[in-house]
């Protein structure tokens, strides 16, 4: 379960006062808006706080903001809760405040890996007849008289091999087949966690298959109404990964959905979020 800290001094922080003044809302509404954005950002930003492939509208939707998205976005910048660097959007000091969470994720992943290694190697231990009596007494269920001391190996080579997750190979494969998607330029802790989870469950072949299917999708490569493009982290997220594998973003499905929207006569009157498009595709599949 993911989490983000909310510190006691937040309620009276000068930046909170600035935010609710700019938005013309109550203090409680300003705090709630920030917490909603932070909990959403856990799945949508890097460890250093860069929001990936999101729009101003996405941020407003995350906060359930019912007014103009631009008003919220500019207020977050002016009150220094969000930093804009070039064409990138960062949550201010995200890594500093969320370091405990990322340390927890790293420990959890290491613990999972250790348990898998122990399970695959087996934990049964046979104690030789020549073992000291006090050792045999404390391990009655492990003692076996059918083994001699020469059968017991103490070499470090008997330790179960570590499961090596091919992080670099997967990143390189994505960069080679990314088409119009952004280049993955490094391996963050968040990215390692996403790769490790998908590799543990699906293996290398399925990861490569998902990347190749994403490469073939016009929608994923900027062919949608907003010219939105997916990136590596987006593909590796569990809900997106399985959708890509199942063909949700294949060209024929998206073209059919977009054709239906155009025929309705409403496409030019409103903007469609990614959730809207997913719903349209689901309806199309149900009718097929």
N, C-alpha and C positions, 0 to 999 in steps of 0.2 A: 504494500500500500504506500503510495507516494504521499509526501507531506511537505509543508513549508512553514517555517516559524513565523509567528506573529508576536512581536515583542511588546512589553507593557507600555513603553514610552511612545508607541505609535499613536495612541489616542490623543496625546497633547503635543505631538510633534509640529514644529512650525510649517513643515511641508504639507501636513494634513490641513492646517488652517488655510494655507495658500490654495490648496486644491478645492476645498469646499467653497471658498470665496469665488474662485474662477468659475466653478460649475453652478454656483447659486443653489447648492444643496445643503443638507444638514451634515454635521460632523459624522454621524453614524452612517449616512449614505456614502460619504467619501471613503470612510474606512472599509465599508462593505464592497465598494467598487474595486479598491485595491486588492482586497483578499480574493475576490472572484478572478481578477486578472492573474494574480500570482498562482492560484491553484490550477488555472488553465495553462499557464506558462510552463509548468513542470513538464508537460508533454510536447511543448512547442518551442523550446529554446535550448541552446547549448549550455554547457556548464558555466560559461562566462557571461551568460545572459542575453546572447543574440537571439532575437525572435526569427524563426526560420520560415520563409515563404508565407508570411502573413500580411494582411492589408489593414488599413485603418478600420475598415468595417469588421474585420475579424476580431480586433481588439474590443470594439464596441459591443459586438455580439457576446464575447466572453464575459463582459461586465453586465450583460443584460441592460445596456444603456438604450433608453428609448428615444433619445433626442439625436441631434446630428452627430455622426461619428467623429467628424473633424473637430467639433467643439471639445469632446473628451480628449482626443489625441493631443491637441494643442495645449490643453490644460495640464495634461500629464507631463508634457515637455517643459512647460513654463515653471511648473512646481518641482521639476527635477526628479520625477519618478521614472521618466523614460529619457534616454539619451539617443540622439540621432547622429550617426557618424557616416558621412557620405550617403550611400543608399541603404545603410544598415540601421536596424532599430535594436537598441539594447535596453534591458531593464537595469536601472541604476544599481550598482554594487550587488548584483544578484549573487555572484559566486561567494562574496564575503558573508552574506546573510544565510546562504544555503549550504555552506561547507559541511555542516553536520549531516545533512541529507545525502550528499554525494559520497561522503565517507561511509555512511551506512550502506548505500548501494554497493560500494566496492567490497565492503566486508561480507555482505550477503552473497554477492556473486562468487567470492572466493570460497565461502562456506559451502555453497551449492556444488562448486567444482570439486571440493575436497570430499564431500559426501558421495558424489558420483564415482570418484576414483576408489573410495573405500568399498562401495557396493560392487563395483565391477571386479575388484581384486578379491573380494571375499574376506571375511574376518575370522575364519576358523583357524585355530592354532592347536597343533598336536604337540604335547609335551613328552619328550623321550623318557624312557624308563630310568635313565641315569640322571634325570633332573633332581636337584636337591629336594629332600623330603618336605621341607617347609613350603617349597614352591608347589609341589604336587598337592599338598593339603589345601592350599589356598585356591587351586584351580582343579577341583575334582572332576569337573565335566570336560575338561580339556585334556586330561591325562590319558594316554594310550600306550599300552605295553607293546604294541606292534611296531613301534619305531625305535630306532637306536639313535645315538647321538650323531652318527655320521649322516643321518637323513635330514638333520636340521641345518639349514643354510643360514648363515648370518651375514652374507654379503649384501652390501647396499644395492646390488643389482636386482635383488628380489623385490624391491619397492615397486609398487605399481607405477607405470609411466604416467607422466602428466598429460592431460588432454590439452593439446596445443590448438588454440583457436586461431585460424589463419586470418587475423585482422588485416594485415597488409595486403594479402592476396585478394581479399574481398573488396577492399578500397580500390586497389588497382584495377580489378575487373569492372567495378562500377565506372571509374574514370575513363576506361577504355570504351565503354558502351553507353555513356551517359547521354549521347545525342545533344539535345539542347538544355539538359538539366545542368544546374550549377556543379562545378567541380568540387569534390570532397578533398580539401587541402590538408587535413590533419586527422588525428585520432584522439578525440576528447574522451573523458571518462563516460559521458553520456553515450557517445557513439559506441564505445567498447561494450557498454551494458546492453545496448540494442542488438549489436552483432552477436554477442554471447548468447542472448536469449533466443534469437532466431536460429543460430547455429546448433544450439543444444536441442532444440525441438525439431528442426527441419533438415539440418545438414547443409553442406556446401552446395550440392547440386540444386536444391530448391531455392537457395538464395540467389544463385546465378540465374536460375529460370525466372525468378521474379524481376531481376534487374533487366533481363532481355525483354520480358513482356512490357516493362515500363518503357524501355527504349522504343518499342514499336507503337506505343500509345501516343497518338497525336495530342489528346487532351492533357496527358501528363507532361508533355513537352511544349506546352504553351498554346495549344490549338483550341482552347476553350474561349468562352466569351470575354473573360478578363485577361487572357494571355497568361494565366497563372501557370507556374512550372513547379513540379515536385523537386525535391532534392533527396540526397541519400538518407538522411534521418527520417524523412517522411515515409519513404519506402519501407524502412526497417521497423516502423511502429507496428505493433501487432495487428491492429484493426485494418491498417492500410495494406500490410504485407499479404494477408489472406485474401483481401479484395483483389489485389493485383494478380495473385496466383489463380483466382477463380475466374478472371477475365472481366471483372466489373468495368475496367477502364479500356477494354479492347475497343478498337475503332468502330466496329459495326454497332456496338451498343450505344456509344456516345453520339454517333451520328444520328441514330434513330431517335434518341432522346432530344437532341437539339432540334431535329426536324419537327418533332411534336410541339416543342416550345414555340418555334417560329410560326407554325400553323395556327397557334392559339391567338396570335395577334397581340400578346402581352409582353413579348420579349423586349421590345424597345421601351416599354413603359416602366420597367422595373429592373433592378439588378438581382441576379440569382447568386446566392452563396453556394459553396460546395455542398452543403447539406441539402439545399434545394435540388441540386442536380442529382445527388444520390437518390433522393426520393423519387424524382422523375424516372430515373433508370430503374428503380425497383418496381414502379408502376408498369413500366414498359415490359419488364420481364414477366410480371404477373399476367399481363394480357397475352403474351406470346404463347 
